[in-house]
Amino acid sequence: MVPDIETDGGTTEMSRDENIEMPRNAVKNGVLDAIGTVALLGFSLLALFIGIRGFFIDSSMAISGGFVIASCLLAAAAFNLIPPFRD
């Protein structure tokens, strides 16, 4: 169901505040998304390092494998290959 939008001659008028606020919010959301992606990739590399290091120092294979799997899941989440953790 499409909501009704009041129009004036087929066009809607945006106030100056709305005209400035929309691009500002878009840039802010883009910057925050980029920071979130880099953070997820950083955590992914950290988990991968811990998992691979565990394989080489004869640590628990289950825990090392868990870290490698977690790193793959974090990288997939960073690139939106799996559903996001948030709404």
For each residue, the residues with C-beta under 8 A, 3 or more apart:
1:
2:
3:
4:
5: 12
6: 12
7: 10 11 12
8: 11 12 13
9:
10: 7
11: 7 8
12: 5 6 7 8
13: 8
14: 18 19 22
15: 18 19
16: 19 20
17: 20 21
18: 14 15 21 22
19: 14 15 16 22
20: 16 17 23 24
21: 17 18 24 25
22: 14 18 19 25 26
23: 20 26 27
24: 20 21 27 28
25: 21 22 28 29
26: 22 23 29 30
27: 23 24 30 31
28: 24 25 31 32
29: 25 26 32 33
30: 26 27 33 34
31: 27 28 34 35
32: 28 29 35 36
33: 29 30 36 37
34: 30 31 37 38
35: 31 32 38 39
36: 32 33 39 40 78
37: 33 34 40 41 78 79
38: 34 35 41 42
39: 35 36 42 43
40: 36 37 43 44 74 75 77 78
41: 37 38 44 45 74 75 78
42: 38 39 45 46
43: 39 40 46 47 74
44: 40 41 47 48 71 72 74 75 78
45: 41 42 48 49 71
46: 42 43 49 50 71
47: 43 44 50 51 67 68 70 71 74
48: 44 45 51 52 67 68 71
49: 45 46 52 53
50: 46 47 53 54 64 67
51: 47 48 54 55 64 65 66 67 68 70 71
52: 48 49 55 56 64 68
53: 49 50 56 57 59 64
54: 50 51 57 59 60 61 63 64 67
55: 51 52 59 61 64
56: 52 53
57: 53 54
58:
59: 53 54 55 63 64
60: 54 63 64
61: 54 55 64 65
62: 65 66
63: 54 59 60 66 67
64: 50 51 52 53 54 55 59 60 61 67 68
65: 51 61 62 68 69
66: 51 62 63 69 70
67: 47 48 50 51 54 63 64 70 71
68: 47 48 51 52 64 65 71 72
69: 65 66 72 73
70: 47 51 66 67 73 74
71: 44 45 46 47 48 51 67 68 74 75
72: 44 68 69 75 76
73: 69 70 76 77 82
74: 40 41 43 44 47 70 71 77 78
75: 40 41 44 71 72 78 79
76: 72 73 79 81 82
77: 40 73 74 80 81 82 84 85
78: 36 37 40 41 44 74 75
79: 37 75 76
80: 77 84
81: 76 77
82: 73 76 77
83:
84: 77 80 87
85: 77
86:
87: 84
